[in-house]
Amino acid sequence: MTATNGVSKAPGCIPAPNPGQTFWQQDGNIEFSDYRSTETLPEQTDILIIGAGYAGTSTAYHLLAEGTKNSITILEARGVCSGATGRNGGHLRPDLYGHIPTYIERAGLEAAVEIAEFEIAHVPAMKKFIREQGIDCDFNLCRSIDVWCNEQSAQNAKTVYGQMVAHGLSYMEDVVFYTGKEAEGISGVKGAKACASYTAASMSPYKFIIHLTKLILASEQVNLQTHTPAVSILPDPSGGYTVDTSRGKIHADTIIHANNAYVSGLLPEYEKNIIPCKGIACHIAVPDGTKAPLLNNSYINRTEDNTLSYLIGRNDGGIVVGGAAAKFKPFKYQWYNNVDDSILIDAAKDYYNDYMQRTYHGWDNSGAAVRQIWSGVMGYSYDSHPHIGSVPNKPGQYINAGFNGHGMPVIWLSAKGLAKMIAHGAPFEKCGIPRLFQTSQLRIDRAQNGTEGKGDILGTASFGATKQ
Ligand SMILES: Cc1cc2nc3c(=O)[nH]c(=O)nc-3n(C[C@H](O)[C@H](O)[C@H](O)COP(=O)(O)OP(=O)(O)OC[C@H]3O[C@@H](n4cnc5c(N)ncnc54)[C@H](O)[C@@H]3O)c2cc1C
């Protein structure tokens, strides 16, 4: 990838043309998988959003909600919600203690707690928005149960829990921690040595984004162009930018990069900061007419050998579960710096066969089996934080990307903050976004120089949680 004379161009980092289908996409409405508001690409737009996943569509929604009078064009390389958002685990689970101890060490208690509280705020914010708009997206407010089956990891988790409580954080009052026999009884997980629970939610990310897309397209200000990848951005000497796409050029005054894992394709300076990394998830169901215990909580399960899975139970009895990074991590070429979501990750594709029988009490004779399995591409951030705000040295360009495997409790309010910045010129500090999320030359340089953050890519934080 190269950047010369202000031209951003990187043909390598665009989405694969033929992603495999996911359970969510099958279940939802596919009308925006091939949609163009106008037959031809507009020649000009005030605001151009690149990417129609969670980040792109929610930024467009919030810009309209902030009262912008500007025209907005959204370019999407494939269909709406065909990227990570339509391929994820449906788990809206704030991180209360997984990565927070690392952030405390790096940046101090106040900055770290800001992140936990921001993520926690997503649960009531999403619940309220979904209820007010009457969005049918299988939203379920639940307890998320963290499970440790390895004795040493369980003890470490208990120590970290104690340290977090000792900080006097009021949000820790929502967390209950169990050890010994109680852990297995409460979690229902075979061989659990410890478990903790707190408030979280699950939902269909696809149904949510499709509804959001309908809401934004109700405004005549918005033009959506699917199957139109942006391929380069060139400053226009008379102001703004000329963006070249597979279907011609469009001039934009403001550009919002909401293409997550693929961001370095157009912003090569982020090549070391946001790296495309593949993950895997699947849908499990029991045969028709068979009953298995309903799981009305969500889970983060860690096995005896510390393989982590995130899991949600659906009210139709189905399960969506993913993870297993420990199984494929050694095979770097299968997942790291890899954008091919048309194929599974070989080293993990069989991991979820019999997962429910292996993991949960009461499922042994359920006949539960994987019905659909898919891969997806996440934007792994070098220091674990997303990059939000003004792109350094590129006036009029903004970024909202790098959400790791953890965008659901981060994107909605990040997009809201970014919309305030763009619609009203509000400074980052006044937009309600954690300070560590602000993109900066310092963060870009740190990744390029290879200091700090090492091990965050699919790494384990001190409480044993990977970003999920
Ligand atoms: C298998 C898997 C499981 C996950 N599970 C969870 C979970 O349970 N909970 C959770 O919080 N998070 C989870 N995540 C992460 C979460 O899905 C992401 O953090 C989030 O969806 C990112 O949203 P986004 O809009 O930034 O990116 P995306 O949804 O990837 O959207 C980016 C869009 O940009 C488009 N695009 C790219 N390049 C261009 C271009 N040049 N021109 C035009 N368009 C372009 C892409 O086609 C894509 O549609 C998971 C991810 C995966 C892959």
The ligand as a Gaussian input file, in Angstrom:
#p B3LYP/6-31G(d) Opt

LIG

0 1
 C      -17.173000     -13.786000      13.478000
 C      -17.354000     -12.477000      14.217000
 C      -18.016000     -12.467000      15.447000
 C      -18.177000     -11.278000      16.144000
 N      -18.937000     -11.266000      17.282000
 C      -19.173000     -10.110000      17.938000
 C      -20.032000     -10.063000      19.067000
 O      -20.671000     -11.052000      19.418000
 N      -20.142000      -8.889000      19.730000
 C      -19.488000      -7.755000      19.324000
 O      -19.575000      -6.735000      20.001000
 N      -18.750000      -7.754000      18.192000
 C      -18.579000      -8.891000      17.497000
 N      -17.835000      -8.883000      16.340000
 C      -17.251000      -7.618000      15.883000
 C      -18.297000      -6.704000      15.259000
 O      -19.054000      -7.422000      14.331000
 C      -17.581000      -5.510000      14.601000
 O      -16.810000      -4.828000      15.568000
 C      -18.565000      -4.523000      14.003000
 O      -19.563000      -5.167000      13.283000
 C      -17.840000      -3.531000      13.095000
 O      -18.786000      -2.768000      12.390000
 P      -18.305000      -1.814000      11.206000
 O      -19.478000      -1.156000      10.641000
 O      -17.189000      -0.991000      11.707000
 O      -17.647000      -2.838000      10.160000
 P      -18.337000      -3.731000       9.022000
 O      -19.611000      -4.300000       9.478000
 O      -17.271000      -4.676000       8.545000
 O      -18.671000      -2.686000       7.894000
 C      -17.678000      -2.133000       7.040000
 C      -18.269000      -2.077000       5.641000
 O      -17.374000      -1.372000       4.797000
 C      -17.460000      -1.947000       3.507000
 N      -16.251000      -1.536000       2.770000
 C      -14.977000      -1.919000       2.986000
 N      -14.133000      -1.299000       2.145000
 C      -14.890000      -0.495000       1.366000
 C      -14.597000       0.398000       0.294000
 N      -13.349000       0.600000      -0.131000
 N      -15.627000       1.052000      -0.302000
 C      -16.904000       0.867000       0.116000
 N      -17.231000       0.024000       1.141000
 C      -16.243000      -0.642000       1.754000
 C      -17.542000      -3.431000       3.796000
 O      -18.067000      -4.154000       2.705000
 C      -18.447000      -3.446000       5.021000
 O      -19.805000      -3.630000       4.680000
 C      -17.653000     -10.065000      15.612000
 C      -17.030000     -10.063000      14.359000
 C      -16.891000     -11.256000      13.648000
 C      -16.250000     -11.225000      12.301000

